[in-house]
């Protein structure tokens, strides 16, 4: 699946990174807690989040996340857009809630990482 496919599935708007929509995506992580994202070890993932600050882009860069989707109608500011463009990370925005957006991607074949055990 590509970032373009994710955009289409979620009916998302591209805030930046139109030229990177052909990047491959193999898994997804949905979280508003960047500490949880740091524990997610999958490559070529999309991050779905309602947290809208520059730390999200920095975390995505550290984890080799190829795309960020802001849920619940959140929109990145110019500083975030600039940071994402420097790092070649497309930013998408959707009005869907996190649960719904994750479910829509799951239904189309995107999976998360391994399950956690105690």
C-alpha positions as CSV (number, residue, x, y, z in Angstrom):
1,X,0.0,0.0,0.0
2,X,1.2,3.6,-0.6
3,X,0.7,6.9,1.2
4,X,-1.6,7.8,-1.8
5,X,-3.8,4.7,-1.0
6,X,-4.0,5.8,2.6
7,X,-5.0,9.3,1.6
8,X,-7.8,7.8,-0.6
9,X,-9.0,5.3,2.0
10,X,-9.3,8.0,4.7
11,X,-10.5,10.8,2.4
12,X,-7.6,12.8,3.8
13,X,-6.2,16.1,2.7
14,X,-2.5,16.4,2.0
15,X,-1.0,19.2,4.2
16,X,2.4,18.7,2.6
17,X,4.5,16.1,0.8
18,X,2.4,15.6,-2.3
19,X,5.6,14.4,-4.1
20,X,6.0,11.6,-1.5
21,X,2.7,9.9,-1.9
22,X,4.2,6.9,-3.7
23,X,6.1,5.8,-0.6
24,X,5.3,2.3,0.5
25,X,3.6,1.7,3.8
26,X,3.6,-1.8,5.4
27,X,2.1,-1.2,8.9
28,X,0.5,1.4,11.1
29,X,0.7,2.8,14.6
30,X,-2.1,4.8,16.1
31,X,-1.2,6.8,19.3
32,X,-1.2,10.2,20.9
33,X,1.6,9.2,23.2
34,X,5.0,9.5,21.5
35,X,6.5,7.1,24.1
36,X,4.2,4.4,22.7
37,X,5.4,5.3,19.2
38,X,9.0,4.9,20.3
39,X,8.2,1.4,21.4
40,X,6.7,0.6,17.9
41,X,9.5,-1.1,15.9
42,X,8.1,-1.5,12.4
43,X,9.7,0.1,9.4
44,X,7.7,1.8,6.6
45,X,4.8,2.6,8.9
46,X,2.2,5.3,9.0
47,X,1.5,7.1,12.3
48,X,-2.0,8.1,13.1
49,X,-2.3,10.7,15.9
50,X,-4.3,13.5,17.3
51,X,-1.2,15.1,18.8
52,X,-0.3,18.1,16.7
53,X,3.2,19.5,17.6
54,X,6.7,19.3,16.1
55,X,7.7,16.4,18.4
56,X,5.4,14.2,16.3
57,X,7.5,14.9,13.2
58,X,10.8,14.4,15.2
59,X,9.6,11.1,16.5
60,X,8.5,10.0,13.1
61,X,11.9,10.8,11.7
62,X,13.6,8.8,14.5
63,X,11.4,5.8,13.8
64,X,11.6,5.9,10.0
65,X,7.8,6.5,9.8
66,X,7.0,7.4,6.2
67,X,3.7,9.3,6.8
68,X,1.8,11.1,9.5
69,X,-2.0,11.2,9.5
70,X,-3.6,13.7,11.9
71,X,-7.0,12.5,13.0
72,X,-10.1,14.3,14.4
73,X,-9.6,17.3,12.0
74,X,-6.2,18.3,13.5
75,X,-4.1,20.5,11.2
76,X,-0.3,21.0,11.4
77,X,1.0,24.6,11.7
78,X,3.6,26.1,9.3
79,X,6.5,25.1,11.5
80,X,5.4,21.5,11.5
81,X,4.9,21.5,7.7
82,X,8.4,23.0,7.2
83,X,10.0,20.4,9.5
84,X,8.1,17.5,7.7
85,X,9.1,18.8,4.3
86,X,12.8,18.9,5.4
87,X,12.5,15.3,6.4
88,X,10.4,14.2,3.4
89,X,7.5,13.0,5.6
90,X,4.1,13.7,4.1
91,X,1.4,15.0,6.4
92,X,-2.2,14.0,5.9
93,X,-5.3,15.3,7.7
94,X,-8.6,13.5,8.2
95,X,-11.8,14.2,10.1
96,X,-12.1,10.6,11.2
97,X,-11.5,9.7,14.8
98,X,-8.4,7.5,15.6
99,X,-10.4,4.3,16.1
100,X,-12.3,4.7,12.8
101,X,-9.2,5.6,10.8
102,X,-7.2,2.7,12.2
103,X,-10.1,0.4,11.5
104,X,-10.5,1.6,7.9
105,X,-6.8,0.9,7.2
106,X,-7.0,-2.5,9.0
107,X,-9.9,-3.4,6.8
108,X,-7.8,-2.7,3.7
109,X,-4.9,-4.8,4.9
110,X,-2.6,-2.6,6.9
111,X,-1.5,-4.3,10.2
112,X,0.2,-3.2,13.3
113,X,3.2,-4.7,15.0
114,X,3.4,-7.8,17.1
115,X,1.2,-8.1,20.1
116,X,2.5,-7.3,23.6
117,X,2.8,-9.9,26.3
118,X,3.3,-9.6,30.0
